[in-house]
């Protein structure tokens, strides 16, 4: 599912490149940039949710340093997403 969405996003980015090469109207390009950005954020959130529900939960159940490492890793990923 993620690969299919990423392929679609890749196509959108190629479309953006074409629009720039063809010197299309700036606002139209910006609208498409916004759509690509939104699509990437959506994929990022889905991947983060999967990571939390699988990797982090599994590590938390095991306990110890691995649990702390996975929680720290997830917090850092969330911080990067919030900044973007």
N, C-alpha and C positions, 0 to 999 in steps of 0.2 A: 504494500500500500504506500509506504513512504517513497519507495523508488519511483512509483508511478507519478506521485505528486512532484517529486524532484525533477523528473523528466519534463513535466508540464511547466515547471518554473524555468527550467533550462530553455525551453522554447520561448517563454515570455522574455527572457533576457536576450535571446537572439533577436527577437522582434524589436526590443529596445535598441539594440545595436543598429538594426536596419533603419529604424526611425531616425536615429541620430545621423547616420550616413546620408539619409535622404533629406536631412534638415527639416524634419516635420515640425509642426507648431510646438513650442516649448511646453505649453500647458498640457497638451496631449501626451507628451513624453513623461512629464511629471505625474500624470494620472496613472500611467503604466508602471512607473517606478513605485508608486504607492501600492499598486496591486501586487507587485512582486514582493515588496517588503512585507506586506500583510500575509502573503502566502508563506514566506519563509518563517515568519513569527509563528504561524499556525503549526507548521511542521516542527519547529523547535519546541513548542509547548507539548505537542503530542509525544515527542521523543523524551522530553523531561518527565512527563507523566508515566511513561512506560518504565523509565529508569527508576523512578521512585517506587512504583508498584512492584517491580521485580528485584532489581539489584539492591536497592536500599533496604527494602523489607527483608530480603534474604540475609543481608549483612547484619541488620538489626537483630534478627532472630538468632544469629550465630554469636552476636555480642563481641566484646573485646575491641581491639584496635581496628579491625576491619570495619566494624560498625561506625566508629568515629570517623574513619577515613572516608567512607561512603557518604556520610552526612555532611562532612566538610566539603567534599567534592560536589555534592548536590547544591549546597548553599552557594558555592562559588559559581556554579552554572546559572543559578537563579540570579545572582548579582550581575553576571554578564548580560543576561537577557533583559534585565530591568534597565541597564545602562544603554542598551542598543536602541 
